[in-house]
Amino acid sequence: MKVKYIGKREIDTPNSYKIFMDVIPNKIYEVLSIERGFYRTVDESEEDYLYPPEKFEIIENTPPEKNFEFVR
């Protein structure tokens, strides 16, 4: 599954700090798996992390190889 990041690169926090995301707006990323409703993808840090799906637009809707749904 391929998705395009549509969120912002920097996020303001309530404490006036800025958080810089390791994903680039409008860049296409491969979803490795879906876990607890989040997309696992390799970001610019070259590590894989979970990201909320509402920050992405689906470009190619082929299912990822792994689809983990954990129930707690």
PQR file of N, CA, C, O and H, with PARSE charges and radii, in Angstrom:
ATOM      1  N   MET A   1       0.856  -1.171   0.000 -0.4000 1.5000
ATOM      2  CA  MET A   1       0.000   0.000   0.000 -0.0000 2.0000
ATOM      3  C   MET A   1       0.901   1.232   0.000  0.5500 1.7000
ATOM      4  O   MET A   1       1.847   1.319   0.783 -0.5500 1.4000
ATOM      5  N   LYS A   2       0.602   2.172  -0.876 -0.4000 1.5000
ATOM      6  CA  LYS A   2       1.378   3.406  -0.945 -0.0000 2.0000
ATOM      7  C   LYS A   2       0.502   4.572  -0.517  0.5500 1.7000
ATOM      8  O   LYS A   2      -0.663   4.675  -0.903 -0.5500 1.4000
ATOM      9  H   LYS A   2      -0.167   2.101  -1.512  0.4000 1.0000
ATOM     10  N   VAL A   3       1.089   5.446   0.288 -0.4000 1.5000
ATOM     11  CA  VAL A   3       0.364   6.598   0.814 -0.0000 2.0000
ATOM     12  C   VAL A   3       1.210   7.853   0.670  0.5500 1.7000
ATOM     13  O   VAL A   3       2.439   7.793   0.640 -0.5500 1.4000
ATOM     14  H   VAL A   3       2.035   5.362   0.601  0.4000 1.0000
ATOM     15  N   LYS A   4       0.528   8.995   0.581 -0.4000 1.5000
ATOM     16  CA  LYS A   4       1.213  10.290   0.511 -0.0000 2.0000
ATOM     17  C   LYS A   4       0.955  11.036   1.811  0.5500 1.7000
ATOM     18  O   LYS A   4      -0.190  11.157   2.247 -0.5500 1.4000
ATOM     19  H   LYS A   4      -0.471   9.044   0.605  0.4000 1.0000
ATOM     20  N   TYR A   5       2.023  11.536   2.430 -0.4000 1.5000
ATOM     21  CA  TYR A   5       1.879  12.271   3.685 -0.0000 2.0000
ATOM     22  C   TYR A   5       1.274  13.643   3.396  0.5500 1.7000
ATOM     23  O   TYR A   5       1.821  14.405   2.598 -0.5500 1.4000
ATOM     24  H   TYR A   5       2.953  11.437   2.076  0.4000 1.0000
ATOM     25  N   ILE A   6       0.160  13.961   4.032 -0.4000 1.5000
ATOM     26  CA  ILE A   6      -0.520  15.233   3.804 -0.0000 2.0000
ATOM     27  C   ILE A   6      -0.501  16.121   5.054  0.5500 1.7000
ATOM     28  O   ILE A   6      -1.121  17.184   5.077 -0.5500 1.4000
ATOM     29  H   ILE A   6      -0.285  13.343   4.679  0.4000 1.0000
ATOM     30  N   GLY A   7       0.215  15.674   6.088 -0.4000 1.5000
ATOM     31  CA  GLY A   7       0.324  16.459   7.314 -0.0000 2.0000
ATOM     32  C   GLY A   7       1.413  17.510   7.189  0.5500 1.7000
ATOM     33  O   GLY A   7       1.981  17.716   6.117 -0.5500 1.4000
ATOM     34  H   GLY A   7       0.718  14.810   6.069  0.4000 1.0000
ATOM     35  N   LYS A   8       1.688  18.161   8.292 -0.4000 1.5000
ATOM     36  CA  LYS A   8       2.718  19.203   8.340 -0.0000 2.0000
ATOM     37  C   LYS A   8       4.047  18.610   8.798  0.5500 1.7000
ATOM     38  O   LYS A   8       4.080  17.577   9.466 -0.5500 1.4000
ATOM     39  H   LYS A   8       1.227  17.994   9.163  0.4000 1.0000
ATOM     40  N   ARG A   9       5.132  19.270   8.434 -0.4000 1.5000
ATOM     41  CA  ARG A   9       6.469  18.821   8.846 -0.0000 2.0000
ATOM     42  C   ARG A   9       6.754  19.237  10.291  0.5500 1.7000
ATOM     43  O   ARG A   9       7.430  18.519  11.029 -0.5500 1.4000
ATOM     44  H   ARG A   9       5.105  20.110   7.892  0.4000 1.0000
ATOM     45  N   GLU A  10       6.237  20.395  10.686 -0.4000 1.5000
ATOM     46  CA  GLU A  10       6.432  20.829  12.069 -0.0000 2.0000
ATOM     47  C   GLU A  10       5.091  21.044  12.738  0.5500 1.7000
ATOM     48  O   GLU A  10       4.138  21.523  12.123 -0.5500 1.4000
ATOM     49  H   GLU A  10       5.688  20.978  10.087  0.4000 1.0000
ATOM     50  N   ILE A  11       5.036  20.682  14.004 -0.4000 1.5000
ATOM     51  CA  ILE A  11       3.797  20.749  14.772 -0.0000 2.0000
ATOM     52  C   ILE A  11       4.035  21.598  16.012  0.5500 1.7000
ATOM     53  O   ILE A  11       5.018  21.401  16.727 -0.5500 1.4000
ATOM     54  H   ILE A  11       5.810  20.293  14.503  0.4000 1.0000
ATOM     55  N   ASP A  12       3.141  22.537  16.264 -0.4000 1.5000
ATOM     56  CA  ASP A  12       3.211  23.343  17.484 -0.0000 2.0000
ATOM     57  C   ASP A  12       2.579  22.570  18.631  0.5500 1.7000
ATOM     58  O   ASP A  12       1.558  21.906  18.456 -0.5500 1.4000
ATOM     59  H   ASP A  12       2.343  22.697  15.684  0.4000 1.0000
ATOM     60  N   THR A  13       3.192  22.661  19.803 -0.4000 1.5000
ATOM     61  CA  THR A  13       2.646  22.015  20.990 -0.0000 2.0000
ATOM     62  C   THR A  13       2.056  23.082  21.909  0.5500 1.7000
ATOM     63  O   THR A  13       2.339  24.267  21.734 -0.5500 1.4000
ATOM     64  H   THR A  13       4.021  23.201  19.945  0.4000 1.0000
ATOM     65  N   PRO A  14       1.248  22.683  22.878 -0.5600 1.5000
ATOM     66  CA  PRO A  14       0.674  23.656  23.820  0.2800 2.0000
ATOM     67  C   PRO A  14       1.747  24.421  24.613  0.5500 1.7000
ATOM     68  O   PRO A  14       1.480  25.519  25.100 -0.5500 1.4000
ATOM     69  N   ASN A  15       2.944  23.859  24.746 -0.4000 1.5000
ATOM     70  CA  ASN A  15       4.023  24.504  25.500 -0.0000 2.0000
ATOM     71  C   ASN A  15       4.888  25.401  24.632  0.5500 1.7000
ATOM     72  O   ASN A  15       5.981  25.786  25.047 -0.5500 1.4000
ATOM     73  H   ASN A  15       3.161  22.966  24.351  0.4000 1.0000
ATOM     74  N   SER A  16       4.418  25.746  23.421 -0.4000 1.5000
ATOM     75  CA  SER A  16       5.145  26.587  22.464 -0.0000 2.0000
ATOM     76  C   SER A  16       6.414  25.941  21.921  0.5500 1.7000
ATOM     77  O   SER A  16       7.289  26.631  21.398 -0.5500 1.4000
ATOM     78  H   SER A  16       3.530  25.433  23.084  0.4000 1.0000
ATOM     79  N   TYR A  17       6.515  24.634  22.042 -0.4000 1.5000
ATOM     80  CA  TYR A  17       7.626  23.906  21.424 -0.0000 2.0000
ATOM     81  C   TYR A  17       7.185  23.465  20.042  0.5500 1.7000
ATOM     82  O   TYR A  17       5.995  23.293  19.778 -0.5500 1.4000
ATOM     83  H   TYR A  17       5.804  24.073  22.467  0.4000 1.0000
ATOM     84  N   LYS A  18       8.152  23.286  19.172 -0.4000 1.5000
ATOM     85  CA  LYS A  18       7.863  22.753  17.848 -0.0000 2.0000
ATOM     86  C   LYS A  18       8.435  21.346  17.758  0.5500 1.7000
ATOM     87  O   LYS A  18       9.567  21.092  18.169 -0.5500 1.4000
ATOM     88  H   LYS A  18       9.119  23.425  19.386  0.4000 1.0000
ATOM     89  N   ILE A  19       7.646  20.451  17.221 -0.4000 1.5000
ATOM     90  CA  ILE A  19       8.082  19.082  16.974 -0.0000 2.0000
ATOM     91  C   ILE A  19       8.235  18.942  15.461  0.5500 1.7000
ATOM     92  O   ILE A  19       7.320  19.268  14.705 -0.5500 1.4000
ATOM     93  H   ILE A  19       6.726  20.658  16.887  0.4000 1.0000
ATOM     94  N   PHE A  20       9.384  18.460  15.032 -0.4000 1.5000
ATOM     95  CA  PHE A  20       9.627  18.257  13.607 -0.0000 2.0000
ATOM     96  C   PHE A  20       9.445  16.784  13.275  0.5500 1.7000
ATOM     97  O   PHE A  20      10.101  15.918  13.855 -0.5500 1.4000
ATOM     98  H   PHE A  20      10.127  18.195  15.646  0.4000 1.0000
ATOM     99  N   MET A  21       8.564  16.515  12.352 -0.4000 1.5000
ATOM    100  CA  MET A  21       8.259  15.151  11.949 -0.0000 2.0000
ATOM    101  C   MET A  21       9.316  14.656  10.971  0.5500 1.7000
ATOM    102  O   MET A  21       9.897  15.441  10.222 -0.5500 1.4000
ATOM    103  H   MET A  21       8.031  17.218  11.881  0.4000 1.0000
ATOM    104  N   ASP A  22       9.561  13.357  10.984 -0.4000 1.5000
ATOM    105  CA  ASP A  22      10.508  12.744  10.058 -0.0000 2.0000
ATOM    106  C   ASP A  22       9.817  12.210   8.808  0.5500 1.7000
ATOM    107  O   ASP A  22      10.272  11.244   8.195 -0.5500 1.4000
ATOM    108  H   ASP A  22       9.089  12.719  11.593  0.4000 1.0000
ATOM    109  N   VAL A  23       8.719  12.851   8.444 -0.4000 1.5000
ATOM    110  CA  VAL A  23       8.044  12.567   7.182 -0.0000 2.0000
ATOM    111  C   VAL A  23       7.911  13.883   6.424  0.5500 1.7000
ATOM    112  O   VAL A  23       7.778  14.944   7.034 -0.5500 1.4000
ATOM    113  H   VAL A  23       8.349  13.635   8.942  0.4000 1.0000
ATOM    114  N   ILE A  24       7.945  13.815   5.119 -0.4000 1.5000
ATOM    115  CA  ILE A  24       7.946  15.009   4.281 -0.0000 2.0000
ATOM    116  C   ILE A  24       6.584  15.153   3.607  0.5500 1.7000
ATOM    117  O   ILE A  24       6.096  14.199   3.001 -0.5500 1.4000
ATOM    118  H   ILE A  24       8.053  12.953   4.624  0.4000 1.0000
ATOM    119  N   PRO A  25       5.958  16.340   3.704 -0.5600 1.5000
ATOM    120  CA  PRO A  25       4.672  16.544   3.041  0.2800 2.0000
ATOM    121  C   PRO A  25       4.767  16.246   1.542  0.5500 1.7000
ATOM    122  O   PRO A  25       5.739  16.606   0.878 -0.5500 1.4000
ATOM    123  N   ASN A  26       3.738  15.585   1.036 -0.4000 1.5000
ATOM    124  CA  ASN A  26       3.578  15.207  -0.363 -0.0000 2.0000
ATOM    125  C   ASN A  26       4.509  14.093  -0.828  0.5500 1.7000
ATOM    126  O   ASN A  26       4.499  13.744  -2.008 -0.5500 1.4000
ATOM    127  H   ASN A  26       2.949  15.292   1.576  0.4000 1.0000
ATOM    128  N   LYS A  27       5.307  13.531   0.063 -0.4000 1.5000
ATOM    129  CA  LYS A  27       6.157  12.404  -0.310 -0.0000 2.0000
ATOM    130  C   LYS A  27       5.371  11.113  -0.160  0.5500 1.7000
ATOM    131  O   LYS A  27       4.546  10.979   0.743 -0.5500 1.4000
ATOM    132  H   LYS A  27       5.315  13.814   1.022  0.4000 1.0000
ATOM    133  N   ILE A  28       5.632  10.165  -1.049 -0.4000 1.5000
ATOM    134  CA  ILE A  28       4.936   8.878  -1.030 -0.0000 2.0000
ATOM    135  C   ILE A  28       5.759   7.876  -0.229  0.5500 1.7000
ATOM    136  O   ILE A  28       6.969   7.745  -0.413 -0.5500 1.4000
ATOM    137  H   ILE A  28       6.302  10.273  -1.783  0.4000 1.0000
ATOM    138  N   TYR A  29       5.067   7.171   0.667 -0.4000 1.5000
ATOM    139  CA  TYR A  29       5.686   6.178   1.545 -0.0000 2.0000
ATOM    140  C   TYR A  29       4.991   4.833   1.361  0.5500 1.7000
ATOM    141  O   TYR A  29       3.805   4.774   1.038 -0.5500 1.4000
ATOM    142  H   TYR A  29       4.084   7.277   0.817  0.4000 1.0000
ATOM    143  N   GLU A  30       5.733   3.767   1.567 -0.4000 1.5000
ATOM    144  CA  GLU A  30       5.198   2.409   1.522 -0.0000 2.0000
ATOM    145  C   GLU A  30       4.740   2.015   2.925  0.5500 1.7000
ATOM    146  O   GLU A  30       5.504   2.140   3.882 -0.5500 1.4000
ATOM    147  H   GLU A  30       6.697   3.814   1.830  0.4000 1.0000
ATOM    148  N   VAL A  31       3.509   1.542   3.054 -0.4000 1.5000
ATOM    149  CA  VAL A  31       3.002   1.063   4.339 -0.0000 2.0000
ATOM    150  C   VAL A  31       3.452  -0.385   4.496  0.5500 1.7000
ATOM    151  O   VAL A  31       3.110  -1.242   3.681 -0.5500 1.4000
ATOM    152  H   VAL A  31       2.889   1.440   2.276  0.4000 1.0000
ATOM    153  N   LEU A  32       4.220  -0.650   5.549 -0.4000 1.5000
ATOM    154  CA  LEU A  32       4.722  -1.991   5.808 -0.0000 2.0000
ATOM    155  C   LEU A  32       3.663  -2.873   6.446  0.5500 1.7000
ATOM    156  O   LEU A  32       3.553  -4.060   6.140 -0.5500 1.4000
ATOM    157  H   LEU A  32       4.498   0.046   6.211  0.4000 1.0000
ATOM    158  N   SER A  33       2.877  -2.263   7.348 -0.4000 1.5000
ATOM    159  CA  SER A  33       1.816  -2.996   8.034 -0.0000 2.0000
ATOM    160  C   SER A  33       0.839  -1.990   8.624  0.5500 1.7000
ATOM    161  O   SER A  33       1.125  -0.796   8.705 -0.5500 1.4000
ATOM    162  H   SER A  33       2.966  -1.298   7.596  0.4000 1.0000
ATOM    163  N   ILE A  34      -0.308  -2.492   9.031 -0.4000 1.5000
ATOM    164  CA  ILE A  34      -1.300  -1.691   9.748 -0.0000 2.0000
ATOM    165  C   ILE A  34      -1.442  -2.326  11.120  0.5500 1.7000
ATOM    166  O   ILE A  34      -1.832  -3.486  11.251 -0.5500 1.4000
ATOM    167  H   ILE A  34      -0.540  -3.462   8.965  0.4000 1.0000
ATOM    168  N   GLU A  35      -1.118  -1.541  12.142 -0.4000 1.5000
ATOM    169  CA  GLU A  35      -1.122  -2.048  13.512 -0.0000 2.0000
ATOM    170  C   GLU A  35      -1.964  -1.142  14.395  0.5500 1.7000
ATOM    171  O   GLU A  35      -1.715   0.061  14.486 -0.5500 1.4000
ATOM    172  H   GLU A  35      -0.802  -0.598  12.036  0.4000 1.0000
ATOM    173  N   ARG A  36      -2.962  -1.727  15.044 -0.4000 1.5000
ATOM    174  CA  ARG A  36      -3.867  -0.975  15.920 -0.0000 2.0000
ATOM    175  C   ARG A  36      -4.448   0.245  15.203  0.5500 1.7000
ATOM    176  O   ARG A  36      -4.710   1.274  15.826 -0.5500 1.4000
ATOM    177  H   ARG A  36      -3.165  -2.704  14.971  0.4000 1.0000
ATOM    178  N   GLY A  37      -4.648   0.120  13.887 -0.4000 1.5000
ATOM    179  CA  GLY A  37      -5.232   1.197  13.103 -0.0000 2.0000
ATOM    180  C   GLY A  37      -4.238   2.212  12.588  0.5500 1.7000
ATOM    181  O   GLY A  37      -4.632   3.146  11.890 -0.5500 1.4000
ATOM    182  H   GLY A  37      -4.435  -0.716  13.381  0.4000 1.0000
ATOM    183  N   PHE A  38      -2.959   2.065  12.908 -0.4000 1.5000
ATOM    184  CA  PHE A  38      -1.922   3.001  12.469 -0.0000 2.0000
ATOM    185  C   PHE A  38      -1.103   2.399  11.350  0.5500 1.7000
ATOM    186  O   PHE A  38      -0.978   1.178  11.255 -0.5500 1.4000
ATOM    187  H   PHE A  38      -2.640   1.306  13.475  0.4000 1.0000
ATOM    188  N   TYR A  39      -0.538   3.255  10.494 -0.4000 1.5000
ATOM    189  CA  TYR A  39       0.319   2.804   9.397 -0.0000 2.0000
ATOM    190  C   TYR A  39       1.764   2.736   9.872  0.5500 1.7000
ATOM    191  O   TYR A  39       2.287   3.702  10.427 -0.5500 1.4000
ATOM    192  H   TYR A  39      -0.640   4.246  10.572  0.4000 1.0000
ATOM    193  N   ARG A  40       2.400   1.600   9.655 -0.4000 1.5000
ATOM    194  CA  ARG A  40       3.836   1.481   9.936 -0.0000 2.0000
ATOM    195  C   ARG A  40       4.576   1.723   8.634  0.5500 1.7000
ATOM    196  O   ARG A  40       4.373   1.013   7.649 -0.5500 1.4000
ATOM    197  H   ARG A  40       1.975   0.815   9.205  0.4000 1.0000
ATOM    198  N   THR A  41       5.440   2.734   8.638 -0.4000 1.5000
ATOM    199  CA  THR A  41       6.203   3.084   7.449 -0.0000 2.0000
ATOM    200  C   THR A  41       7.597   3.534   7.843  0.5500 1.7000
ATOM    201  O   THR A  41       7.815   3.979   8.970 -0.5500 1.4000
ATOM    202  H   THR A  41       5.605   3.311   9.438  0.4000 1.0000
ATOM    203  N   VAL A  42       8.533   3.424   6.928 -0.4000 1.5000
ATOM    204  CA  VAL A  42       9.905   3.886   7.159 -0.0000 2.0000
ATOM    205  C   VAL A  42       9.944   5.358   6.786  0.5500 1.7000
ATOM    206  O   VAL A  42       9.620   5.734   5.659 -0.5500 1.4000
ATOM    207  H   VAL A  42       8.356   3.063   6.013  0.4000 1.0000
ATOM    208  N   ASP A  43      10.350   6.201   7.760 -0.4000 1.5000
ATOM    209  CA  ASP A  43      10.385   7.640   7.514 -0.0000 2.0000
ATOM    210  C   ASP A  43      11.807   8.084   7.147  0.5500 1.7000
ATOM    211  O   ASP A  43      12.666   7.253   6.853 -0.5500 1.4000
ATOM    212  H   ASP A  43      10.613   5.895   8.675  0.4000 1.0000
ATOM    213  N   GLU A  44      12.043   9.381   7.167 -0.4000 1.5000
ATOM    214  CA  GLU A  44      13.333   9.942   6.760 -0.0000 2.0000
ATOM    215  C   GLU A  44      14.464   9.611   7.721  0.5500 1.7000
ATOM    216  O   GLU A  44      15.632   9.771   7.368 -0.5500 1.4000
ATOM    217  H   GLU A  44      11.345  10.056   7.406  0.4000 1.0000
ATOM    218  N   SER A  45      14.147   9.156   8.919 -0.4000 1.5000
ATOM    219  CA  SER A  45      15.187   8.728   9.861 -0.0000 2.0000
ATOM    220  C   SER A  45      15.678   7.315   9.514  0.5500 1.7000
ATOM    221  O   SER A  45      16.598   6.791  10.141 -0.5500 1.4000
ATOM    222  H   SER A  45      13.198   9.026   9.205  0.4000 1.0000
ATOM    223  N   GLU A  46      15.040   6.716   8.502 -0.4000 1.5000
ATOM    224  CA  GLU A  46      15.330   5.356   8.044 -0.0000 2.0000
ATOM    225  C   GLU A  46      14.954   4.289   9.071  0.5500 1.7000
ATOM    226  O   GLU A  46      15.454   3.165   9.030 -0.5500 1.4000
ATOM    227  H   GLU A  46      14.292   7.142   7.994  0.4000 1.0000
ATOM    228  N   GLU A  47      14.067   4.661   9.987 -0.4000 1.5000
ATOM    229  CA  GLU A  47      13.502   3.733  10.967 -0.0000 2.0000
ATOM    230  C   GLU A  47      12.006   3.618  10.683  0.5500 1.7000
ATOM    231  O   GLU A  47      11.414   4.519  10.090 -0.5500 1.4000
ATOM    232  H   GLU A  47      13.661   5.575  10.020  0.4000 1.0000
ATOM    233  N   ASP A  48      11.403   2.522  11.101 -0.4000 1.5000
ATOM    234  CA  ASP A  48       9.965   2.378  10.896 -0.0000 2.0000
ATOM    235  C   ASP A  48       9.218   2.808  12.153  0.5500 1.7000
ATOM    236  O   ASP A  48       9.604   2.473  13.273 -0.5500 1.4000
ATOM    237  H   ASP A  48      11.884   1.789  11.583  0.4000 1.0000
ATOM    238  N   TYR A  49       8.135   3.562  11.938 -0.4000 1.5000
ATOM    239  CA  TYR A  49       7.308   4.074  13.028 -0.0000 2.0000
ATOM    240  C   TYR A  49       5.839   3.969  12.642  0.5500 1.7000
ATOM    241  O   TYR A  49       5.496   3.806  11.471 -0.5500 1.4000
ATOM    242  H   TYR A  49       7.822   3.834  11.028  0.4000 1.0000
ATOM    243  N   LEU A  50       4.984   4.067  13.647 -0.4000 1.5000
ATOM    244  CA  LEU A  50       3.542   4.087  13.414 -0.0000 2.0000
ATOM    245  C   LEU A  50       3.067   5.530  13.276  0.5500 1.7000
ATOM    246  O   LEU A  50       3.448   6.403  14.055 -0.5500 1.4000
ATOM    247  H   LEU A  50       5.263   4.200  14.598  0.4000 1.0000
ATOM    248  N   TYR A  51       2.231   5.760  12.276 -0.4000 1.5000
ATOM    249  CA  TYR A  51       1.675   7.091  12.032 -0.0000 2.0000
ATOM    250  C   TYR A  51       0.163   6.984  11.881  0.5500 1.7000
ATOM    251  O   TYR A  51      -0.343   5.965  11.412 -0.5500 1.4000
ATOM    252  H   TYR A  51       1.921   5.051  11.643  0.4000 1.0000
ATOM    253  N   PRO A  52      -0.567   8.040  12.278 -0.5600 1.5000
ATOM    254  CA  PRO A  52      -2.025   8.005  12.147  0.2800 2.0000
ATOM    255  C   PRO A  52      -2.444   8.084  10.682  0.5500 1.7000
ATOM    256  O   PRO A  52      -1.894   8.891   9.932 -0.5500 1.4000
ATOM    257  N   PRO A  53      -3.401   7.266  10.261 -0.5600 1.5000
ATOM    258  CA  PRO A  53      -3.789   7.230   8.847  0.2800 2.0000
ATOM    259  C   PRO A  53      -4.424   8.516   8.336  0.5500 1.7000
ATOM    260  O   PRO A  53      -4.399   8.773   7.133 -0.5500 1.4000
ATOM    261  N   GLU A  54      -4.992   9.329   9.222 -0.4000 1.5000
ATOM    262  CA  GLU A  54      -5.623  10.567   8.753 -0.0000 2.0000
ATOM    263  C   GLU A  54      -4.604  11.584   8.241  0.5500 1.7000
ATOM    264  O   GLU A  54      -4.985  12.588   7.638 -0.5500 1.4000
ATOM    265  H   GLU A  54      -5.012   9.120  10.200  0.4000 1.0000
ATOM    266  N   LYS A  55      -3.326  11.337   8.471 -0.4000 1.5000
ATOM    267  CA  LYS A  55      -2.271  12.223   7.975 -0.0000 2.0000
ATOM    268  C   LYS A  55      -1.763  11.792   6.599  0.5500 1.7000
ATOM    269  O   LYS A  55      -0.792  12.352   6.089 -0.5500 1.4000
ATOM    270  H   LYS A  55      -3.017  10.521   8.961  0.4000 1.0000
ATOM    271  N   PHE A  56      -2.419  10.798   5.999 -0.4000 1.5000
ATOM    272  CA  PHE A  56      -1.987  10.264   4.714 -0.0000 2.0000
ATOM    273  C   PHE A  56      -3.159  10.156   3.747  0.5500 1.7000
ATOM    274  O   PHE A  56      -4.310   9.996   4.155 -0.5500 1.4000
ATOM    275  H   PHE A  56      -3.207  10.342   6.413  0.4000 1.0000
ATOM    276  N   GLU A  57      -2.846  10.245   2.473 -0.4000 1.5000
ATOM    277  CA  GLU A  57      -3.799   9.997   1.397 -0.0000 2.0000
ATOM    278  C   GLU A  57      -3.354   8.704   0.716  0.5500 1.7000
ATOM    279  O   GLU A  57      -2.179   8.551   0.383 -0.5500 1.4000
ATOM    280  H   GLU A  57      -1.911  10.374   2.142  0.4000 1.0000
ATOM    281  N   ILE A  58      -4.273   7.787   0.512 -0.4000 1.5000
ATOM    282  CA  ILE A  58      -3.932   6.521  -0.127 -0.0000 2.0000
ATOM    283  C   ILE A  58      -3.709   6.759  -1.615  0.5500 1.7000
ATOM    284  O   ILE A  58      -4.561   7.321  -2.302 -0.5500 1.4000
ATOM    285  H   ILE A  58      -5.228   7.911   0.783  0.4000 1.0000
ATOM    286  N   ILE A  59      -2.551   6.323  -2.099 -0.4000 1.5000
ATOM    287  CA  ILE A  59      -2.192   6.460  -3.511 -0.0000 2.0000
ATOM    288  C   ILE A  59      -2.421   5.145  -4.247  0.5500 1.7000
ATOM    289  O   ILE A  59      -2.969   5.126  -5.349 -0.5500 1.4000
ATOM    290  H   ILE A  59      -1.859   5.866  -1.541  0.4000 1.0000
ATOM    291  N   GLU A  60      -1.998   4.053  -3.631 -0.4000 1.5000
ATOM    292  CA  GLU A  60      -2.176   2.716  -4.208 -0.0000 2.0000
ATOM    293  C   GLU A  60      -2.716   1.810  -3.117  0.5500 1.7000
ATOM    294  O   GLU A  60      -2.053   1.598  -2.101 -0.5500 1.4000
ATOM    295  H   GLU A  60      -1.553   4.068  -2.736  0.4000 1.0000
ATOM    296  N   ASN A  61      -3.892   1.282  -3.311 -0.4000 1.5000
ATOM    297  CA  ASN A  61      -4.580   0.560  -2.242 -0.0000 2.0000
ATOM    298  C   ASN A  61      -4.375  -0.952  -2.323  0.5500 1.7000
ATOM    299  O   ASN A  61      -5.336  -1.718  -2.261 -0.5500 1.4000
ATOM    300  H   ASN A  61      -4.431   1.455  -4.135  0.4000 1.0000
ATOM    301  N   THR A  62      -3.129  -1.373  -2.460 -0.4000 1.5000
ATOM    302  CA  THR A  62      -2.845  -2.798  -2.355 -0.0000 2.0000
ATOM    303  C   THR A  62      -2.555  -3.077  -0.891  0.5500 1.7000
ATOM    304  O   THR A  62      -1.827  -2.304  -0.268 -0.5500 1.4000
ATOM    305  H   THR A  62      -2.348  -0.751  -2.510  0.4000 1.0000
ATOM    306  N   PRO A  63      -3.085  -4.135  -0.321 -0.5600 1.5000
ATOM    307  CA  PRO A  63      -2.880  -4.378   1.106  0.2800 2.0000
ATOM    308  C   PRO A  63      -1.404  -4.606   1.433  0.5500 1.7000
ATOM    309  O   PRO A  63      -0.684  -5.231   0.655 -0.5500 1.4000
ATOM    310  N   PRO A  64      -0.950  -4.094   2.594 -0.5600 1.5000
ATOM    311  CA  PRO A  64       0.410  -4.384   3.022  0.2800 2.0000
ATOM    312  C   PRO A  64       0.573  -5.870   3.281  0.5500 1.7000
ATOM    313  O   PRO A  64      -0.406  -6.586   3.489 -0.5500 1.4000
ATOM    314  N   GLU A  65       1.820  -6.329   3.267 -0.4000 1.5000
ATOM    315  CA  GLU A  65       2.073  -7.754   3.485 -0.0000 2.0000
ATOM    316  C   GLU A  65       1.602  -8.215   4.853  0.5500 1.7000
ATOM    317  O   GLU A  65       1.132  -9.344   4.999 -0.5500 1.4000
ATOM    318  H   GLU A  65       2.615  -5.747   3.098  0.4000 1.0000
ATOM    319  N   LYS A  66       1.723  -7.353   5.858 -0.4000 1.5000
ATOM    320  CA  LYS A  66       1.326  -7.698   7.214 -0.0000 2.0000
ATOM    321  C   LYS A  66       0.202  -6.784   7.636  0.5500 1.7000
ATOM    322  O   LYS A  66       0.224  -5.588   7.346 -0.5500 1.4000
ATOM    323  H   LYS A  66       2.104  -6.436   5.739  0.4000 1.0000
ATOM    324  N   ASN A  67      -0.777  -7.334   8.317 -0.4000 1.5000
ATOM    325  CA  ASN A  67      -1.880  -6.529   8.848 -0.0000 2.0000
ATOM    326  C   ASN A  67      -2.132  -6.998  10.266  0.5500 1.7000
ATOM    327  O   ASN A  67      -2.863  -7.961  10.497 -0.5500 1.4000
ATOM    328  H   ASN A  67      -0.796  -8.306   8.553  0.4000 1.0000
ATOM    329  N   PHE A  68      -1.518  -6.306  11.212 -0.4000 1.5000
ATOM    330  CA  PHE A  68      -1.645  -6.673  12.620 -0.0000 2.0000
ATOM    331  C   PHE A  68      -2.736  -5.847  13.266  0.5500 1.7000
ATOM    332  O   PHE A  68      -2.724  -4.620  13.177 -0.5500 1.4000
ATOM    333  H   PHE A  68      -0.924  -5.523  11.025  0.4000 1.0000
ATOM    334  N   GLU A  69      -3.648  -6.488  13.895 -0.4000 1.5000
ATOM    335  CA  GLU A  69      -4.677  -5.808  14.673 -0.0000 2.0000
ATOM    336  C   GLU A  69      -4.625  -6.378  16.077  0.5500 1.7000
ATOM    337  O   GLU A  69      -5.053  -7.510  16.301 -0.5500 1.4000
ATOM    338  H   GLU A  69      -3.658  -7.485  13.967  0.4000 1.0000
ATOM    339  N   PHE A  70      -4.114  -5.620  17.014 -0.4000 1.5000
ATOM    340  CA  PHE A  70      -4.002  -6.082  18.382 -0.0000 2.0000
ATOM    341  C   PHE A  70      -5.215  -5.618  19.175  0.5500 1.7000
ATOM    342  O   PHE A  70      -5.611  -4.456  19.086 -0.5500 1.4000
ATOM    343  H   PHE A  70      -3.766  -4.700  16.832  0.4000 1.0000
ATOM    344  N   VAL A  71      -5.783  -6.485  19.919 -0.4000 1.5000
ATOM    345  CA  VAL A  71      -6.934  -6.158  20.764 -0.0000 2.0000
ATOM    346  C   VAL A  71      -6.443  -6.160  22.200  0.5500 1.7000
ATOM    347  O   VAL A  71      -5.842  -7.128  22.665 -0.5500 1.4000
ATOM    348  H   VAL A  71      -5.462  -7.430  19.991  0.4000 1.0000
ATOM    349  N   ARG A  72      -6.710  -5.056  22.898 -0.4000 1.5000
ATOM    350  CA  ARG A  72      -6.296  -4.953  24.304 -0.0000 2.0000
ATOM    351  C   ARG A  72      -7.494  -4.764  25.177  0.5500 1.7000
ATOM    352  O   ARG A  72      -7.359  -4.655  26.395 -0.5500 1.4000
ATOM    353  H   ARG A  72      -7.198  -4.270  22.520  0.4000 1.0000
TER
END
